[in-house]
């Protein structure tokens, strides 16, 4: 079974600035992003956005109740190291305290 999703958003009240576009880029490396739009197609996947950061936050909270907090922290640091150019992702991690 295949899955196809198409997302298209248009800016109607103002143009997107560089920071806005960087945050959108952190949501998808394949999207077409302009100052007035965000367009993306997914095959066999789905749009992640802030969901991934929320999952990491939930995992951190669970880990803090057990003995695996250092393991979680090293995994988050590995994500940060692997994606230094994804400012939107790094900013969202920072805002969530990760």
ZIURBEL-V64920 format. One record per residue. N is the residue number from 0. RES is the residue in one small letter. PHI is phi in radians with two decimals (NA if undefined). Layout:
N&RES&PHI, N&RES&PHI
This chain:
0&x&NA, 1&x&-1.84, 2&x&-2.25, 3&x&-2.28, 4&x&-2.31, 5&x&-2.26, 6&x&-2.13, 7&x&-2.50, 8&x&-2.13, 9&x&-2.08, 10&x&-1.37, 11&x&-1.95, 12&x&-1.69, 13&x&-2.88, 14&x&-1.34, 15&x&-1.32, 16&x&-1.60, 17&x&-1.04, 18&x&-1.11, 19&x&-0.99, 20&x&-1.18, 21&x&-1.15, 22&x&-1.13, 23&x&-1.14, 24&x&-1.07, 25&x&-1.15, 26&x&-1.37, 27&x&-2.73, 28&x&-1.45, 29&x&-1.80, 30&x&-1.18, 31&x&-1.64, 32&x&-2.12, 33&x&-2.26, 34&x&-1.09, 35&x&-2.16, 36&x&-2.76, 37&x&-2.38, 38&x&-2.31, 39&x&-2.67, 40&x&-2.11, 41&x&-2.19, 42&x&-2.12, 43&x&1.13, 44&x&-2.51, 45&x&-2.58, 46&x&-1.18, 47&x&-1.74, 48&x&0.88, 49&x&-1.32, 50&x&-1.00, 51&x&-1.10, 52&x&-1.13, 53&x&-1.10, 54&x&-1.10, 55&x&-1.11, 56&x&-1.09, 57&x&-1.09, 58&x&-1.11, 59&x&-1.07, 60&x&-1.09, 61&x&-1.15, 62&x&-1.12, 63&x&-1.17, 64&x&-1.51, 65&x&-2.13, 66&x&-1.81, 67&x&-1.88, 68&x&-1.03, 69&x&-1.07, 70&x&-1.11, 71&x&-1.10, 72&x&-1.04, 73&x&-1.20, 74&x&-1.19, 75&x&-1.12, 76&x&-1.12, 77&x&-1.13, 78&x&-1.11, 79&x&-1.05, 80&x&-1.18, 81&x&-1.31, 82&x&-2.29, 83&x&-1.17, 84&x&-1.53, 85&x&-1.56, 86&x&-1.05, 87&x&-1.08, 88&x&-1.11, 89&x&-1.10, 90&x&-1.13, 91&x&-1.16, 92&x&-1.04, 93&x&-1.08, 94&x&-1.09, 95&x&-1.50, 96&x&1.37, 97&x&-1.79
